[in-house]
């Protein structure tokens, strides 16, 4: 998917299997490849990606190394260890008509976001406690309208959606939090200094 260059030569490749492989046609020592992997992991940690095991104890791995952390009301919270990024989490609904196949899967790199989504989707947190009945009606009708006619929304419809998002962010402030900016210049500069040696 991507070539990784060092001093004008393709040192390694980032593959579709989420791995960094050394270029077999360019001599790259083990130390340099280790530094490259360390940089990738440090970047993932700097971005807030889940690097620690998001469950306690031993859990059975399903197909493709997916671990089911929790299941409630037909919603599953699962994770899979990523070779570079730590853990990728997901929530999904089990399709009971097709042998429990996962549908409506949503992916997360943050443990907190995945656990919050699981709590809301599975009914562990009751949305009705966050809003009154009128607000819920507006919320559901607005979301259904957005979902079914999103290409036909006029200016007024978009304003209603913006108002609903504002109300949701008031009730759950974490949802409206601005993403923090990252300054990787020091990280990359440190890596360049190591590579020069």
Legacy VTK file of the C-alpha trace (Angstrom):
# vtk DataFile Version 3.0
C-alpha trace
ASCII
DATASET POLYDATA
POINTS 197 float
0.000 0.000 0.000
2.943 2.326 0.637
6.684 2.477 0.047
8.911 3.615 2.922
12.026 5.424 1.721
15.301 6.115 3.500
17.961 8.254 1.822
16.193 7.962 -1.538
15.951 4.154 -1.483
12.813 2.097 -0.802
13.739 0.580 2.573
10.446 -1.216 3.275
6.814 -1.624 2.269
3.583 -1.233 4.220
1.404 -4.146 3.044
-2.334 -4.766 2.826
-1.930 -7.186 5.735
-0.891 -4.236 7.949
2.729 -5.284 8.154
5.998 -3.507 7.450
8.229 -5.717 5.315
11.844 -5.058 4.412
12.552 -4.527 0.718
14.400 -7.686 -0.368
16.341 -5.742 -3.027
17.780 -3.129 -0.645
20.088 -4.027 2.209
18.426 -2.995 5.470
19.855 -4.143 8.766
17.678 -5.551 11.526
18.321 -2.550 13.758
16.970 -0.116 11.162
13.830 -2.210 10.636
13.325 -2.360 14.415
13.576 1.427 14.593
10.998 1.715 11.824
8.571 -0.534 13.719
9.209 1.433 16.930
8.346 4.655 15.095
5.104 3.134 13.776
4.089 2.004 17.273
5.024 5.360 18.846
2.906 7.130 16.231
-0.068 4.884 17.023
0.273 5.555 20.757
0.551 9.320 20.118
-2.726 9.174 18.217
-4.497 7.562 21.193
-4.923 4.142 19.598
-5.645 1.352 22.089
-2.244 -0.204 22.789
-3.125 -2.217 25.908
-5.285 -5.328 25.984
-8.874 -4.011 26.360
-10.113 -6.980 28.394
-9.019 -8.864 31.474
-8.148 -12.521 31.737
-8.160 -14.980 28.895
-10.773 -14.826 26.180
-11.329 -17.315 23.405
-10.372 -16.154 19.964
-12.822 -16.663 17.159
-12.091 -16.795 13.491
-9.360 -14.458 12.241
-8.150 -13.832 15.816
-11.225 -11.795 16.834
-11.922 -11.821 20.589
-15.460 -11.227 21.844
-15.182 -9.033 24.938
-18.884 -8.752 25.747
-22.313 -9.596 24.348
-25.666 -8.101 25.396
-29.051 -7.903 23.636
-27.623 -9.220 20.366
-24.823 -6.609 20.289
-21.195 -7.731 20.506
-18.100 -5.818 21.597
-15.026 -7.414 20.025
-11.386 -6.674 19.337
-8.515 -7.962 17.270
-4.843 -7.438 17.906
-3.214 -5.447 15.144
0.467 -6.089 14.400
1.346 -2.393 14.605
-1.608 -0.458 16.006
-2.271 -2.445 19.172
-5.967 -3.354 19.282
-8.755 -2.501 16.867
-12.163 -2.693 18.541
-15.576 -3.078 16.977
-19.227 -3.339 17.870
-21.752 -5.188 15.767
-25.206 -6.699 15.765
-25.564 -10.463 15.422
-27.796 -11.415 12.495
-29.950 -14.128 14.070
-31.466 -15.062 10.720
-28.049 -15.924 9.288
-26.303 -17.854 12.058
-25.191 -14.853 14.100
-23.168 -13.259 11.308
-21.919 -9.744 12.189
-23.879 -6.860 10.642
-23.786 -3.088 11.165
-20.160 -3.311 12.333
-18.491 -0.139 13.556
-14.719 0.080 14.148
-12.898 1.967 16.900
-9.253 2.579 17.770
-10.107 4.055 21.163
-11.207 1.720 23.970
-13.405 4.381 25.564
-15.284 5.134 22.335
-15.873 1.426 21.666
-17.163 0.764 25.183
-19.490 3.810 25.024
-20.868 2.687 21.666
-21.439 -0.837 22.990
-23.270 0.507 26.057
-25.588 2.636 23.900
-26.226 0.044 21.171
-26.837 -2.838 23.562
-29.195 -0.873 25.811
-26.927 -0.909 28.863
-27.315 2.888 28.827
-30.882 4.031 28.296
-31.052 6.905 25.802
-34.466 7.810 27.229
-32.739 8.978 30.413
-30.691 11.481 28.425
-33.641 13.106 26.605
-37.292 13.828 27.298
-40.017 12.270 25.104
-40.347 15.280 22.771
-36.585 15.447 22.223
-36.476 11.696 21.513
-39.245 12.017 18.937
-37.364 14.851 17.234
-34.131 12.918 17.447
-35.520 9.725 15.940
-37.580 11.451 13.270
-34.621 13.665 12.365
-32.240 10.746 12.151
-34.671 8.669 10.109
-35.194 11.600 7.746
-31.440 12.100 7.478
-30.890 8.402 6.869
-33.611 7.985 4.262
-33.448 11.306 2.452
-29.989 12.691 3.163
-29.489 13.782 -0.441
-32.814 15.658 -0.381
-32.335 17.613 2.864
-32.980 21.299 2.443
-31.422 24.096 4.490
-34.109 23.804 7.189
-33.550 20.045 7.468
-29.821 20.534 7.881
-30.485 23.115 10.610
-32.687 20.586 12.448
-29.914 17.996 12.235
-27.394 20.550 13.536
-29.746 21.387 16.422
-30.132 17.684 17.261
-26.375 17.206 17.237
-26.054 20.221 19.534
-28.586 18.735 21.980
-26.801 15.384 21.947
-23.457 17.083 22.601
-25.023 18.986 25.521
-26.295 15.745 27.039
-23.062 13.824 26.356
-20.256 16.424 26.247
-17.606 13.851 25.296
-19.239 13.483 21.877
-18.600 17.124 21.048
-15.010 17.222 22.264
-12.620 18.558 19.686
-9.950 16.190 18.463
-6.598 17.057 19.941
-3.870 18.100 17.587
-0.671 16.145 17.331
2.835 17.465 16.876
4.906 14.669 15.390
7.847 16.845 14.403
9.852 15.853 17.493
9.069 12.182 16.987
10.137 12.178 13.351
13.191 14.307 14.084
14.285 11.801 16.747
13.773 8.977 14.249
15.822 10.789 11.596
18.653 11.278 14.074
18.605 7.559 14.923
18.532 6.576 11.254
21.517 8.848 10.510
23.644 7.020 13.069
LINES 1 198
197 0 1 2 3 4 5 6 7 8 9 10 11 12 13 14 15 16 17 18 19 20 21 22 23 24 25 26 27 28 29 30 31 32 33 34 35 36 37 38 39 40 41 42 43 44 45 46 47 48 49 50 51 52 53 54 55 56 57 58 59 60 61 62 63 64 65 66 67 68 69 70 71 72 73 74 75 76 77 78 79 80 81 82 83 84 85 86 87 88 89 90 91 92 93 94 95 96 97 98 99 100 101 102 103 104 105 106 107 108 109 110 111 112 113 114 115 116 117 118 119 120 121 122 123 124 125 126 127 128 129 130 131 132 133 134 135 136 137 138 139 140 141 142 143 144 145 146 147 148 149 150 151 152 153 154 155 156 157 158 159 160 161 162 163 164 165 166 167 168 169 170 171 172 173 174 175 176 177 178 179 180 181 182 183 184 185 186 187 188 189 190 191 192 193 194 195 196
